[in-house]
Amino acid sequence: MSTPTRNWTPTHGAPYRSVPYRPERLPAGESLTRAAELRERMDRRRTVRQFSADPVPEQVVKDAIACAATAPSGAHQQPWTFVLVKDEQTRRRIREAAEEEERISYGGRLGEEWLAALRPLGTDEVKPHLTDAPHLIVVFQQRYWLGEDGARHKHYYVDESVGIAVGMLLSALHLSGLAALVHTPSPMRFLQEVLGRPANEKAFAVIPVGYPAEDCRVPDLVRKSLDQVMVEI
């Protein structure tokens, strides 16, 4: 069942208004069970670079984007645009442009320290995931927005806001049974041109989405333990 929505309009300068918020409070036992199950499921998430060309339910991808769009943002300005790219020719253009930049990067632009950090991941300048995966989600951050009078208005905490949204997007895709990859070709200016985005938008990430290929392999990596990432005071 879809949640009723209101059309969003800019709230810049509007007075503060509030509405009641009464979320369900779960019994402690159920909360513990859900948290443990979620932790286990998320621990199985892996970044995938070998995708099947099999189609995926498009509505699943759209629902994941809708989940990402619920992310908190600076001043609730929601400074993001998600471009869902299905067209094969457009995905091919993106791959060609990305690989051109990546050849320069892997050829020396990144520097040895960065290349050494990437070596355990087995990556190189060839990016088949950009055309093999049936969908690409290109995430843009909006540096500012235009009022009805054409005046520019600044967005706040844009990097942080869009980063949180991308994290929620990856979680939603994984929990819906799909695989994904965060690809950040550098520089990414070509994406604005290929996808015809306006001047206030800057590419943040390219996320191929689909099912893993039958022969998919991933790096043999170990995540930090909870004790290594959490400090209790």
ChimeraX commands (.cxc) that place a marker at each C-alpha (Angstrom):
marker #1 position 0.00,0.00,0.00 radius 0.5
marker #1 position 1.45,3.34,-1.00 radius 0.5
marker #1 position 1.76,6.10,1.57 radius 0.5
marker #1 position -0.28,9.23,0.81 radius 0.5
marker #1 position 2.01,12.08,-0.15 radius 0.5
marker #1 position 1.78,15.82,-0.54 radius 0.5
marker #1 position 3.52,17.67,-3.33 radius 0.5
marker #1 position 6.76,19.17,-2.02 radius 0.5
marker #1 position 7.46,22.85,-2.42 radius 0.5
marker #1 position 10.45,24.83,-1.09 radius 0.5
marker #1 position 10.04,25.75,2.57 radius 0.5
marker #1 position 12.82,28.35,2.63 radius 0.5
marker #1 position 11.80,31.11,5.05 radius 0.5
marker #1 position 8.50,29.46,6.03 radius 0.5
marker #1 position 7.46,29.48,9.71 radius 0.5
marker #1 position 8.00,26.39,11.85 radius 0.5
marker #1 position 5.08,23.94,11.86 radius 0.5
marker #1 position 4.86,20.60,13.62 radius 0.5
marker #1 position 2.73,17.45,13.41 radius 0.5
marker #1 position 2.34,14.59,15.89 radius 0.5
marker #1 position 4.83,11.73,15.63 radius 0.5
marker #1 position 3.87,8.49,17.35 radius 0.5
marker #1 position 5.85,5.59,15.85 radius 0.5
marker #1 position 5.16,2.08,17.09 radius 0.5
marker #1 position 7.33,1.11,20.04 radius 0.5
marker #1 position 8.41,-2.49,19.60 radius 0.5
marker #1 position 8.69,-4.87,22.53 radius 0.5
marker #1 position 12.35,-5.26,23.51 radius 0.5
marker #1 position 12.46,-8.89,22.43 radius 0.5
marker #1 position 11.14,-8.13,18.94 radius 0.5
marker #1 position 13.49,-5.18,18.59 radius 0.5
marker #1 position 16.47,-7.36,19.48 radius 0.5
marker #1 position 15.38,-10.02,16.99 radius 0.5
marker #1 position 14.92,-7.52,14.18 radius 0.5
marker #1 position 18.26,-5.87,14.87 radius 0.5
marker #1 position 20.11,-9.18,14.87 radius 0.5
marker #1 position 18.44,-10.28,11.63 radius 0.5
marker #1 position 19.20,-6.95,9.96 radius 0.5
marker #1 position 22.83,-7.10,11.10 radius 0.5
marker #1 position 23.18,-10.59,9.63 radius 0.5
marker #1 position 21.54,-9.65,6.34 radius 0.5
marker #1 position 23.59,-6.49,5.92 radius 0.5
marker #1 position 26.79,-8.39,6.70 radius 0.5
marker #1 position 26.11,-10.44,3.55 radius 0.5
marker #1 position 26.11,-7.32,1.37 radius 0.5
marker #1 position 28.99,-7.21,-1.08 radius 0.5
marker #1 position 30.05,-4.79,-3.78 radius 0.5
marker #1 position 29.55,-6.56,-7.12 radius 0.5
marker #1 position 31.42,-5.84,-10.34 radius 0.5
marker #1 position 30.19,-8.82,-12.39 radius 0.5
marker #1 position 26.53,-8.44,-13.27 radius 0.5
marker #1 position 24.01,-10.61,-15.07 radius 0.5
marker #1 position 22.19,-8.94,-17.94 radius 0.5
marker #1 position 18.93,-10.47,-16.67 radius 0.5
marker #1 position 16.22,-7.84,-16.17 radius 0.5
marker #1 position 15.19,-6.90,-12.65 radius 0.5
marker #1 position 11.75,-5.69,-11.51 radius 0.5
marker #1 position 11.88,-1.98,-12.25 radius 0.5
marker #1 position 9.51,-1.14,-9.42 radius 0.5
marker #1 position 11.98,-2.65,-6.93 radius 0.5
marker #1 position 14.62,-0.18,-8.11 radius 0.5
marker #1 position 12.17,2.73,-7.97 radius 0.5
marker #1 position 11.07,1.77,-4.46 radius 0.5
marker #1 position 14.73,1.65,-3.37 radius 0.5
marker #1 position 15.23,5.17,-4.77 radius 0.5
marker #1 position 12.10,6.28,-2.90 radius 0.5
marker #1 position 13.62,4.84,0.29 radius 0.5
marker #1 position 16.84,6.76,-0.36 radius 0.5
marker #1 position 14.84,9.96,-0.79 radius 0.5
marker #1 position 13.60,9.66,2.82 radius 0.5
marker #1 position 17.15,10.34,4.06 radius 0.5
marker #1 position 17.73,13.24,6.44 radius 0.5
marker #1 position 19.23,16.32,4.82 radius 0.5
marker #1 position 20.56,19.72,5.82 radius 0.5
marker #1 position 17.60,22.03,6.51 radius 0.5
marker #1 position 15.42,19.31,4.89 radius 0.5
marker #1 position 16.36,20.67,1.47 radius 0.5
marker #1 position 16.81,17.19,-0.07 radius 0.5
marker #1 position 19.63,18.22,-2.43 radius 0.5
marker #1 position 19.67,15.13,-4.64 radius 0.5
marker #1 position 18.56,13.87,-8.03 radius 0.5
marker #1 position 18.54,10.17,-8.92 radius 0.5
marker #1 position 18.75,9.54,-12.67 radius 0.5
marker #1 position 17.62,6.01,-13.54 radius 0.5
marker #1 position 19.37,5.02,-16.77 radius 0.5
marker #1 position 17.88,2.05,-18.63 radius 0.5
marker #1 position 18.68,2.96,-22.23 radius 0.5
marker #1 position 21.48,0.72,-23.59 radius 0.5
marker #1 position 22.98,3.41,-25.81 radius 0.5
marker #1 position 23.19,5.88,-22.96 radius 0.5
marker #1 position 24.80,3.29,-20.69 radius 0.5
marker #1 position 27.32,2.58,-23.46 radius 0.5
marker #1 position 28.16,6.29,-23.75 radius 0.5
marker #1 position 28.67,6.47,-19.99 radius 0.5
marker #1 position 30.96,3.44,-20.07 radius 0.5
marker #1 position 33.06,4.81,-22.92 radius 0.5
marker #1 position 33.52,8.15,-21.20 radius 0.5
marker #1 position 34.20,6.56,-17.81 radius 0.5
marker #1 position 36.81,4.17,-19.21 radius 0.5
marker #1 position 38.56,7.03,-20.98 radius 0.5
marker #1 position 38.95,8.83,-17.64 radius 0.5
marker #1 position 39.90,5.62,-15.84 radius 0.5
marker #1 position 42.68,4.85,-18.32 radius 0.5
marker #1 position 44.26,8.18,-17.40 radius 0.5
marker #1 position 43.72,7.55,-13.70 radius 0.5
marker #1 position 45.17,4.04,-13.65 radius 0.5
marker #1 position 47.94,5.21,-15.96 radius 0.5
marker #1 position 49.33,7.46,-13.24 radius 0.5
marker #1 position 46.89,10.21,-12.30 radius 0.5
marker #1 position 45.87,8.41,-9.11 radius 0.5
marker #1 position 49.38,8.09,-7.75 radius 0.5
marker #1 position 51.03,4.96,-6.37 radius 0.5
marker #1 position 49.55,5.20,-2.88 radius 0.5
marker #1 position 45.99,5.20,-4.21 radius 0.5
marker #1 position 46.75,2.45,-6.71 radius 0.5
marker #1 position 48.25,0.36,-3.91 radius 0.5
marker #1 position 45.05,0.80,-1.88 radius 0.5
marker #1 position 42.99,-0.38,-4.86 radius 0.5
marker #1 position 45.17,-3.38,-5.68 radius 0.5
marker #1 position 43.45,-5.83,-3.24 radius 0.5
marker #1 position 40.14,-5.07,-4.94 radius 0.5
marker #1 position 41.34,-6.23,-8.36 radius 0.5
marker #1 position 40.00,-3.16,-10.16 radius 0.5
marker #1 position 41.30,-1.64,-13.39 radius 0.5
marker #1 position 40.20,0.76,-16.11 radius 0.5
marker #1 position 37.79,-1.74,-17.75 radius 0.5
marker #1 position 34.24,-1.20,-16.45 radius 0.5
marker #1 position 31.87,-3.83,-17.90 radius 0.5
marker #1 position 29.39,-3.32,-15.07 radius 0.5
marker #1 position 28.31,-0.06,-16.68 radius 0.5
marker #1 position 26.81,-1.91,-19.63 radius 0.5
marker #1 position 26.18,-5.39,-18.18 radius 0.5
marker #1 position 23.93,-4.25,-15.33 radius 0.5
marker #1 position 20.37,-3.59,-16.59 radius 0.5
marker #1 position 20.08,-0.33,-14.66 radius 0.5
marker #1 position 22.35,2.50,-13.67 radius 0.5
marker #1 position 21.40,4.99,-10.97 radius 0.5
marker #1 position 23.43,8.15,-11.39 radius 0.5
marker #1 position 23.20,10.26,-8.24 radius 0.5
marker #1 position 23.62,14.01,-8.55 radius 0.5
marker #1 position 24.01,16.51,-5.72 radius 0.5
marker #1 position 22.30,19.86,-6.09 radius 0.5
marker #1 position 24.67,22.63,-5.03 radius 0.5
marker #1 position 21.88,25.24,-5.01 radius 0.5
marker #1 position 18.26,25.69,-6.08 radius 0.5
marker #1 position 16.50,28.43,-7.99 radius 0.5
marker #1 position 13.54,30.34,-6.63 radius 0.5
marker #1 position 10.58,31.38,-8.76 radius 0.5
marker #1 position 12.30,34.73,-9.30 radius 0.5
marker #1 position 15.44,32.98,-10.58 radius 0.5
marker #1 position 17.45,33.80,-7.44 radius 0.5
marker #1 position 19.98,31.18,-6.29 radius 0.5
marker #1 position 19.52,29.66,-2.84 radius 0.5
marker #1 position 22.26,27.66,-1.20 radius 0.5
marker #1 position 21.82,24.08,-0.04 radius 0.5
marker #1 position 23.49,23.09,3.22 radius 0.5
marker #1 position 25.50,19.98,4.15 radius 0.5
marker #1 position 25.13,18.71,0.60 radius 0.5
marker #1 position 27.92,16.10,0.69 radius 0.5
marker #1 position 26.73,14.69,3.99 radius 0.5
marker #1 position 23.07,14.62,2.92 radius 0.5
marker #1 position 23.68,12.91,-0.41 radius 0.5
marker #1 position 26.12,10.46,1.19 radius 0.5
marker #1 position 23.49,9.36,3.70 radius 0.5
marker #1 position 20.94,8.96,0.88 radius 0.5
marker #1 position 23.33,6.77,-1.11 radius 0.5
marker #1 position 23.92,4.60,1.95 radius 0.5
marker #1 position 20.18,4.14,2.37 radius 0.5
marker #1 position 19.87,3.36,-1.35 radius 0.5
marker #1 position 22.49,0.60,-1.15 radius 0.5
marker #1 position 20.78,-0.87,1.91 radius 0.5
marker #1 position 17.36,-0.83,0.24 radius 0.5
marker #1 position 18.70,-2.49,-2.92 radius 0.5
marker #1 position 20.49,-5.19,-0.94 radius 0.5
marker #1 position 17.51,-5.94,1.31 radius 0.5
marker #1 position 15.36,-6.20,-1.84 radius 0.5
marker #1 position 17.62,-8.91,-3.28 radius 0.5
marker #1 position 19.63,-6.84,-5.74 radius 0.5
marker #1 position 23.36,-6.20,-6.05 radius 0.5
marker #1 position 25.02,-2.84,-6.56 radius 0.5
marker #1 position 28.33,-1.05,-6.88 radius 0.5
marker #1 position 29.33,2.52,-6.08 radius 0.5
marker #1 position 31.41,3.70,-9.03 radius 0.5
marker #1 position 33.04,7.13,-8.89 radius 0.5
marker #1 position 35.00,7.78,-12.08 radius 0.5
marker #1 position 37.15,10.84,-11.63 radius 0.5
marker #1 position 36.46,13.40,-12.90 radius 0.5
marker #1 position 32.71,12.90,-13.48 radius 0.5
marker #1 position 31.82,16.08,-15.37 radius 0.5
marker #1 position 30.92,14.02,-18.46 radius 0.5
marker #1 position 27.85,12.65,-16.68 radius 0.5
marker #1 position 26.22,16.07,-16.52 radius 0.5
marker #1 position 26.60,16.42,-20.28 radius 0.5
marker #1 position 25.59,12.87,-21.24 radius 0.5
marker #1 position 22.48,12.98,-19.05 radius 0.5
marker #1 position 21.56,16.60,-19.74 radius 0.5
marker #1 position 21.53,17.73,-16.14 radius 0.5
marker #1 position 21.28,21.42,-15.19 radius 0.5
marker #1 position 24.17,23.59,-14.01 radius 0.5
marker #1 position 23.28,23.34,-10.32 radius 0.5
marker #1 position 23.80,19.55,-10.29 radius 0.5
marker #1 position 27.11,17.77,-9.82 radius 0.5
marker #1 position 27.59,14.02,-10.28 radius 0.5
marker #1 position 28.16,12.19,-7.00 radius 0.5
marker #1 position 28.19,8.47,-7.91 radius 0.5
marker #1 position 27.23,5.93,-10.56 radius 0.5
marker #1 position 25.49,2.86,-9.14 radius 0.5
marker #1 position 24.99,-0.19,-11.40 radius 0.5
marker #1 position 22.08,-2.33,-10.19 radius 0.5
marker #1 position 21.14,-5.89,-11.07 radius 0.5
marker #1 position 21.68,-9.53,-10.18 radius 0.5
marker #1 position 25.20,-10.93,-9.77 radius 0.5
marker #1 position 26.48,-12.96,-12.73 radius 0.5
marker #1 position 26.41,-16.73,-12.24 radius 0.5
marker #1 position 30.22,-16.78,-12.19 radius 0.5
marker #1 position 30.47,-13.66,-10.02 radius 0.5
marker #1 position 33.47,-13.44,-7.74 radius 0.5
marker #1 position 34.26,-10.77,-5.14 radius 0.5
marker #1 position 37.47,-9.85,-3.31 radius 0.5
marker #1 position 38.35,-11.93,-0.26 radius 0.5
marker #1 position 37.97,-9.13,2.27 radius 0.5
marker #1 position 37.39,-8.95,6.01 radius 0.5
marker #1 position 35.31,-6.24,7.63 radius 0.5
marker #1 position 36.43,-4.56,10.83 radius 0.5
marker #1 position 34.81,-6.02,13.93 radius 0.5
marker #1 position 32.40,-4.01,16.05 radius 0.5
marker #1 position 35.15,-3.55,18.64 radius 0.5
marker #1 position 37.35,-1.97,15.95 radius 0.5
marker #1 position 34.78,0.59,14.82 radius 0.5
marker #1 position 32.90,1.45,18.03 radius 0.5
marker #1 position 34.06,3.22,21.18 radius 0.5
marker #1 position 31.94,3.15,24.31 radius 0.5
marker #1 position 32.28,5.97,26.82 radius 0.5
marker link #1:1,2 radius 0.2
marker link #1:2,3 radius 0.2
marker link #1:3,4 radius 0.2
marker link #1:4,5 radius 0.2
marker link #1:5,6 radius 0.2
marker link #1:6,7 radius 0.2
marker link #1:7,8 radius 0.2
marker link #1:8,9 radius 0.2
marker link #1:9,10 radius 0.2
marker link #1:10,11 radius 0.2
marker link #1:11,12 radius 0.2
marker link #1:12,13 radius 0.2
marker link #1:13,14 radius 0.2
marker link #1:14,15 radius 0.2
marker link #1:15,16 radius 0.2
marker link #1:16,17 radius 0.2
marker link #1:17,18 radius 0.2
marker link #1:18,19 radius 0.2
marker link #1:19,20 radius 0.2
marker link #1:20,21 radius 0.2
marker link #1:21,22 radius 0.2
marker link #1:22,23 radius 0.2
marker link #1:23,24 radius 0.2
marker link #1:24,25 radius 0.2
marker link #1:25,26 radius 0.2
marker link #1:26,27 radius 0.2
marker link #1:27,28 radius 0.2
marker link #1:28,29 radius 0.2
marker link #1:29,30 radius 0.2
marker link #1:30,31 radius 0.2
marker link #1:31,32 radius 0.2
marker link #1:32,33 radius 0.2
marker link #1:33,34 radius 0.2
marker link #1:34,35 radius 0.2
marker link #1:35,36 radius 0.2
marker link #1:36,37 radius 0.2
marker link #1:37,38 radius 0.2
marker link #1:38,39 radius 0.2
marker link #1:39,40 radius 0.2
marker link #1:40,41 radius 0.2
marker link #1:41,42 radius 0.2
marker link #1:42,43 radius 0.2
marker link #1:43,44 radius 0.2
marker link #1:44,45 radius 0.2
marker link #1:45,46 radius 0.2
marker link #1:46,47 radius 0.2
marker link #1:47,48 radius 0.2
marker link #1:48,49 radius 0.2
marker link #1:49,50 radius 0.2
marker link #1:50,51 radius 0.2
marker link #1:51,52 radius 0.2
marker link #1:52,53 radius 0.2
marker link #1:53,54 radius 0.2
marker link #1:54,55 radius 0.2
marker link #1:55,56 radius 0.2
marker link #1:56,57 radius 0.2
marker link #1:57,58 radius 0.2
marker link #1:58,59 radius 0.2
marker link #1:59,60 radius 0.2
marker link #1:60,61 radius 0.2
marker link #1:61,62 radius 0.2
marker link #1:62,63 radius 0.2
marker link #1:63,64 radius 0.2
marker link #1:64,65 radius 0.2
marker link #1:65,66 radius 0.2
marker link #1:66,67 radius 0.2
marker link #1:67,68 radius 0.2
marker link #1:68,69 radius 0.2
marker link #1:69,70 radius 0.2
marker link #1:70,71 radius 0.2
marker link #1:71,72 radius 0.2
marker link #1:72,73 radius 0.2
marker link #1:73,74 radius 0.2
marker link #1:74,75 radius 0.2
marker link #1:75,76 radius 0.2
marker link #1:76,77 radius 0.2
marker link #1:77,78 radius 0.2
marker link #1:78,79 radius 0.2
marker link #1:79,80 radius 0.2
marker link #1:80,81 radius 0.2
marker link #1:81,82 radius 0.2
marker link #1:82,83 radius 0.2
marker link #1:83,84 radius 0.2
marker link #1:84,85 radius 0.2
marker link #1:85,86 radius 0.2
marker link #1:86,87 radius 0.2
marker link #1:87,88 radius 0.2
marker link #1:88,89 radius 0.2
marker link #1:89,90 radius 0.2
marker link #1:90,91 radius 0.2
marker link #1:91,92 radius 0.2
marker link #1:92,93 radius 0.2
marker link #1:93,94 radius 0.2
marker link #1:94,95 radius 0.2
marker link #1:95,96 radius 0.2
marker link #1:96,97 radius 0.2
marker link #1:97,98 radius 0.2
marker link #1:98,99 radius 0.2
marker link #1:99,100 radius 0.2
marker link #1:100,101 radius 0.2
marker link #1:101,102 radius 0.2
marker link #1:102,103 radius 0.2
marker link #1:103,104 radius 0.2
marker link #1:104,105 radius 0.2
marker link #1:105,106 radius 0.2
marker link #1:106,107 radius 0.2
marker link #1:107,108 radius 0.2
marker link #1:108,109 radius 0.2
marker link #1:109,110 radius 0.2
marker link #1:110,111 radius 0.2
marker link #1:111,112 radius 0.2
marker link #1:112,113 radius 0.2
marker link #1:113,114 radius 0.2
marker link #1:114,115 radius 0.2
marker link #1:115,116 radius 0.2
marker link #1:116,117 radius 0.2
marker link #1:117,118 radius 0.2
marker link #1:118,119 radius 0.2
marker link #1:119,120 radius 0.2
marker link #1:120,121 radius 0.2
marker link #1:121,122 radius 0.2
marker link #1:122,123 radius 0.2
marker link #1:123,124 radius 0.2
marker link #1:124,125 radius 0.2
marker link #1:125,126 radius 0.2
marker link #1:126,127 radius 0.2
marker link #1:127,128 radius 0.2
marker link #1:128,129 radius 0.2
marker link #1:129,130 radius 0.2
marker link #1:130,131 radius 0.2
marker link #1:131,132 radius 0.2
marker link #1:132,133 radius 0.2
marker link #1:133,134 radius 0.2
marker link #1:134,135 radius 0.2
marker link #1:135,136 radius 0.2
marker link #1:136,137 radius 0.2
marker link #1:137,138 radius 0.2
marker link #1:138,139 radius 0.2
marker link #1:139,140 radius 0.2
marker link #1:140,141 radius 0.2
marker link #1:141,142 radius 0.2
marker link #1:142,143 radius 0.2
marker link #1:143,144 radius 0.2
marker link #1:144,145 radius 0.2
marker link #1:145,146 radius 0.2
marker link #1:146,147 radius 0.2
marker link #1:147,148 radius 0.2
marker link #1:148,149 radius 0.2
marker link #1:149,150 radius 0.2
marker link #1:150,151 radius 0.2
marker link #1:151,152 radius 0.2
marker link #1:152,153 radius 0.2
marker link #1:153,154 radius 0.2
marker link #1:154,155 radius 0.2
marker link #1:155,156 radius 0.2
marker link #1:156,157 radius 0.2
marker link #1:157,158 radius 0.2
marker link #1:158,159 radius 0.2
marker link #1:159,160 radius 0.2
marker link #1:160,161 radius 0.2
marker link #1:161,162 radius 0.2
marker link #1:162,163 radius 0.2
marker link #1:163,164 radius 0.2
marker link #1:164,165 radius 0.2
marker link #1:165,166 radius 0.2
marker link #1:166,167 radius 0.2
marker link #1:167,168 radius 0.2
marker link #1:168,169 radius 0.2
marker link #1:169,170 radius 0.2
marker link #1:170,171 radius 0.2
marker link #1:171,172 radius 0.2
marker link #1:172,173 radius 0.2
marker link #1:173,174 radius 0.2
marker link #1:174,175 radius 0.2
marker link #1:175,176 radius 0.2
marker link #1:176,177 radius 0.2
marker link #1:177,178 radius 0.2
marker link #1:178,179 radius 0.2
marker link #1:179,180 radius 0.2
marker link #1:180,181 radius 0.2
marker link #1:181,182 radius 0.2
marker link #1:182,183 radius 0.2
marker link #1:183,184 radius 0.2
marker link #1:184,185 radius 0.2
marker link #1:185,186 radius 0.2
marker link #1:186,187 radius 0.2
marker link #1:187,188 radius 0.2
marker link #1:188,189 radius 0.2
marker link #1:189,190 radius 0.2
marker link #1:190,191 radius 0.2
marker link #1:191,192 radius 0.2
marker link #1:192,193 radius 0.2
marker link #1:193,194 radius 0.2
marker link #1:194,195 radius 0.2
marker link #1:195,196 radius 0.2
marker link #1:196,197 radius 0.2
marker link #1:197,198 radius 0.2
marker link #1:198,199 radius 0.2
marker link #1:199,200 radius 0.2
marker link #1:200,201 radius 0.2
marker link #1:201,202 radius 0.2
marker link #1:202,203 radius 0.2
marker link #1:203,204 radius 0.2
marker link #1:204,205 radius 0.2
marker link #1:205,206 radius 0.2
marker link #1:206,207 radius 0.2
marker link #1:207,208 radius 0.2
marker link #1:208,209 radius 0.2
marker link #1:209,210 radius 0.2
marker link #1:210,211 radius 0.2
marker link #1:211,212 radius 0.2
marker link #1:212,213 radius 0.2
marker link #1:213,214 radius 0.2
marker link #1:214,215 radius 0.2
marker link #1:215,216 radius 0.2
marker link #1:216,217 radius 0.2
marker link #1:217,218 radius 0.2
marker link #1:218,219 radius 0.2
marker link #1:219,220 radius 0.2
marker link #1:220,221 radius 0.2
marker link #1:221,222 radius 0.2
marker link #1:222,223 radius 0.2
marker link #1:223,224 radius 0.2
marker link #1:224,225 radius 0.2
marker link #1:225,226 radius 0.2
marker link #1:226,227 radius 0.2
marker link #1:227,228 radius 0.2
marker link #1:228,229 radius 0.2
marker link #1:229,230 radius 0.2
marker link #1:230,231 radius 0.2
marker link #1:231,232 radius 0.2
marker link #1:232,233 radius 0.2
view
